[in-house]
């Protein structure tokens, strides 16, 4: 009996190779992007964990139970709890940072590292919030990560026997760090990351569509009645509550003015990005997304903190019903849900402590 050997022809082999090439071309960019995102998130987690652990050890030893005279003194105390290779004063920050300019926004001039001498200029800390930030210093961590830090000399004191959250324990400092040093792209929001810093050198912390947000989401501390009376004209607030738990007012104070909270159009940009759909209808007080599922794994969702839903954010409009007393002065917030047929601007009393806040340009 005669047997024949069967094999692919050259044409068939070329077709298979072509199909493999097409599949690779379609999938590799996504795989590479996902890997790069994973590496970035890992680097950020490592750095923030090191800083948090160092500051926690300061607290346990009672080193946060008093205020420091300046940023350098604070950092020198921190260096006893975590490895810091070098500290550079405000006139020599570039020596620690390693390069001259940081890209901040599209079509905007780069920010000069040499100008990052204080928190007011560098991190937009110009609000009447009682803070008193010392001159910045440059720092090189034990793993080579460069940082620029500023310390608030009026920082809250922390009892060594009390358990605090990460946000609370690190609230005394603002800063920025570069996860990969000189390698680039040397851009804020990509490899240059803010640490408690709403913005850096006039940058947007988060850019989504045409919306520029100048902070990450935060839980506002309440504005007191006396503060509201004193600051209402400066902050653009019309009504003051008759008690000391005005969380919407606290968001306004942190952002600097009522107009610095997001409006309905900026929230619309967020929803278009998060839901991957431009089928977003809105009026002055209502917004609807037609039955699509929010992608909590998107980079925008992670930046904005949309990982635990539902999620409410204060907006810029305040209201008052003359039929009710000042305890029920209200403001609007947007409530975002995982599957939304009714993502809507709800009216909440300003004493509600559950909505988050984010500052807009």
Secondary structure, 3 states (H helix, E strand, C coil): CCCCCCCCCHHHHHHHHHHHHHHHHHHHHHHHHHHHHHHHHHHHHHHHHHHHHHHHHHHHCCCCCCCCCCHHHHHHHHCCCCCEEEEECHHHHHHHHCCCEEECCCCCCCEEHHHCCEHHHHCCCCCCCCCCECECEEEEECCCCEEEEEEECCCCCCCCCCCCCHHHHCCCEEEEEECCHHHCCCEECCCEEEECCCCCCCCCCEEECCEEECCCCECCCCECHHHHHHHHHHHCCCCCCCCCCEHHHHHHHHHCCHHHECCHHHHHHHHHHHHCCCCEEECCCCEEECCEECCCCCHHHHHHCCCCCCEEEEEEEEECCCCCCHHHCEEEEEEECCEECCCEEEEEECCCCCCEECEEC
